[in-house]
C-alpha cells in the first residue's frame, strides 16, 4: 500500500497499537540529539507528533512535515503551540515548505518509504545552515533483510506499507554527495539485547 494511503488509515490506531519500532526510534532520537543544540528544526515525518513535543522542548521553532493529513490531524490535536508549524507535503518533490535555514533536519521512520535518497539529501542540505545537522532514525536494514516491514492490522486484514531497502553505505554515500558528513552512527536493540538483530539505525550527519 502506498505510504500516504497507509498512514491515513493507520493514524487512527498509530498511537495506541503496540509498536516496538515507533517506541525505540523515539528513544533513539532523544538519545542521539541530547548533546546537540538547535534552535530551528525541520522535522520530516512528524506523524502524530510523537517526537515533535520533545523537539519543541529543545528548539525555539519547529516546522513539522508529514505526507499524511490524518497523521497531521492527530499531531495538531495533541500540540497547541505557536512555535510549531505543521505542513502537509510530499518530500519526494521540491521542498517549497523549507522557507528558511535550519539547525537540524530530522527524519523519523521516513526514508524506508522513499526510493531516491539523492533528492532527499540534496533538499536537506539546501535547508541547513553550514554546520547544521541531519538526524536519521530508521528501521535497521538488518531487520529489513529478515523480512520486517512497516505494517498494521485492519478489519480488512494486514496492511503492508511500500518500503525500500537502503544499506548503511547507501545513506552515507548519498549524504556525502550533497555535502553531508557522518559524525555519529548507532544501533538500538529490543530490550537492549545485543545478541539479537538491531531494530533501529541512527545516523547523525553534518553539513560542511
C-alpha positions in Angstrom: 0.0 0.0 0.0 1.4 3.4 -0.9 2.6 5.4 2.2 0.1 8.2 2.1 -3.0 5.9 1.9 -1.5 3.6 4.5 -0.7 6.2 7.1 -4.0 8.0 6.6 -5.6 4.7 7.6 -3.0 3.8 10.3 -3.4 7.2 12.0 -6.5 6.2 14.0 -4.6 3.5 15.8 -0.9 4.5 15.4 -0.5 5.9 19.0 -2.3 3.1 20.7 -1.1 0.0 18.9 1.9 -1.9 20.3 4.8 -0.8 18.1 8.4 -1.5 19.1 9.8 0.3 16.1 7.9 3.5 16.9 8.9 3.4 20.5 12.5 2.6 20.1 13.0 5.2 17.4 11.6 7.8 19.8 14.1 6.8 22.4 16.9 6.8 19.8 16.1 10.3 18.7 16.2 11.7 22.2 19.4 9.9 22.9 21.1 10.9 19.7 20.2 14.5 19.9 20.7 15.0 23.7 24.1 16.7 23.2 23.2 18.7 20.1 21.9 22.2 20.4 19.4 23.6 17.8 17.0 26.5 17.7 15.3 25.9 14.4 14.2 22.4 13.5 12.7 20.9 10.3 11.1 17.6 11.3 10.3 15.3 8.4 7.8 12.6 9.2 6.3 14.1 12.3 3.4 11.7 12.2 1.2 12.1 15.2 3.7 14.3 17.0 5.5 11.6 18.9 8.8 13.4 18.6 7.5 16.9 17.9 6.8 17.5 21.6 10.3 16.7 22.6 11.8 18.7 19.7 9.8 21.7 20.9 11.4 21.4 24.3 14.8 21.8 22.7 14.1 24.3 19.9 12.6 27.7 19.6 10.8 26.8 16.4 9.8 23.5 14.7 8.4 23.0 11.2 6.7 19.6 11.3 6.1 17.9 8.0 4.2 14.8 7.1 2.7 13.2 3.9 -0.5 12.1 5.7 -3.3 14.6 6.5 -4.7 12.2 9.1 -1.4 11.8 11.0 -1.1 15.6 11.0 -4.6 16.0 12.3 -3.6 13.8 15.3 -0.5 15.9 15.9 -2.4 19.2 15.7 -4.9 17.9 18.2 -2.1 16.9 20.6 0.1 20.0 20.2 -1.1 23.6 20.7 1.9 25.9 20.2 2.6 28.9 18.1 6.2 27.6 17.9 5.3 24.7 15.7 4.2 25.0 12.1 2.6 21.9 10.6 2.9 21.2 6.9 1.4 18.5 4.7 3.9 17.8 1.9 5.4 15.1 -0.3 9.2 15.3 0.4 10.0 13.5 -2.8 9.0 16.8 -4.6 10.7 20.2 -4.2 10.8 21.4 -0.6 8.8 24.6 -1.0 7.9 24.4 2.7 11.6 25.0 3.7 11.3 28.8 3.7 14.3 29.4 6.0 17.6 27.7 7.0 17.5 25.2 9.9 20.0 24.0 12.5 18.5 20.5 12.3 16.7 18.4 9.8 15.3 15.2 11.3 13.9 12.1 9.6 12.0 9.5 11.7 11.0 6.3 10.0 10.6 8.0 6.7 13.4 7.1 4.4 12.4 3.4 4.1 9.4 4.6 2.2 11.5 6.7 -0.3 13.4 5.2 -3.1 15.6 8.1 -4.2 17.9 9.2 -1.3 19.8 11.6 -3.5 16.9 14.0 -3.9 16.2 13.9 -0.2 19.8 14.7 0.9 20.0 17.4 -1.8 17.0 19.2 -0.3 18.0 18.6 3.3 21.5 20.0 2.7 20.0 23.1 1.0 17.7 23.6 4.0 20.6 23.6 6.5 22.9 26.3 7.9 26.6 25.5 7.4 27.4 23.3 10.4 23.8 22.2 10.8 22.9 18.6 11.5 20.7 15.8 10.0 19.3 13.1 12.2 18.1 9.9 10.6 16.3 7.2 12.6 15.2 4.2 10.5 14.2 0.6 10.8 17.6 -1.1 10.6 18.4 -2.7 7.2 19.3 -5.9 9.0 15.6 -6.1 10.1 14.6 -5.4 6.6 16.8 -8.2 5.3 15.0 -10.6 7.7 11.6 -9.5 6.2 10.4 -6.9 8.7 8.3 -4.1 7.1 6.0 -1.3 8.3 2.7 -3.0 8.7 -0.6 -2.8 10.7 -3.8 -4.7 11.0 -7.3 -3.6 10.0 -10.6 -5.3 9.8 -9.8 -6.0 6.1 -6.6 -7.8 7.1 -2.9 -6.9 7.5 -1.7 -3.9 5.5 1.9 -3.6 4.5 3.4 -0.2 3.6 5.6 0.1 0.5 9.2 0.0 1.6 12.7 0.2 0.0 15.9 -1.3 1.5 18.7 1.2 2.0 22.0 -0.3 3.1 24.1 1.6 5.7 26.5 2.7 3.0 23.7 4.0 0.8 22.8 6.6 3.4 26.4 7.6 4.0 27.4 7.8 0.3 24.2 9.7 -0.8 24.7 12.1 2.0 28.4 12.6 1.1 27.4 13.6 -2.4 25.5 16.5 -1.0 28.0 17.9 1.4 26.9 16.0 4.5 29.4 14.0 6.5 28.8 11.2 9.0 29.6 12.3 12.6 27.8 9.5 14.5 26.2 6.1 13.9 24.4 3.9 16.4 22.2 0.8 16.6 19.4 0.2 19.1 18.2 -3.3 20.1 14.9 -4.6 21.6 15.4 -4.8 25.4 19.0 -3.7 24.8 19.7 -7.3 23.8 22.8 -7.0 21.6 22.7 -10.7 20.7 19.7 -10.1 18.5 19.3 -8.1 15.3 19.3 -4.4 15.9 15.9 -2.8 15.3 16.8 0.9 14.8 19.7 2.5 12.9 20.6 6.2 13.7 22.9 8.4 11.7 24.0 12.0 12.6 25.3 13.9 9.6 26.7 17.5 9.5 26.8 20.0 6.6 30.3 21.1 5.7 
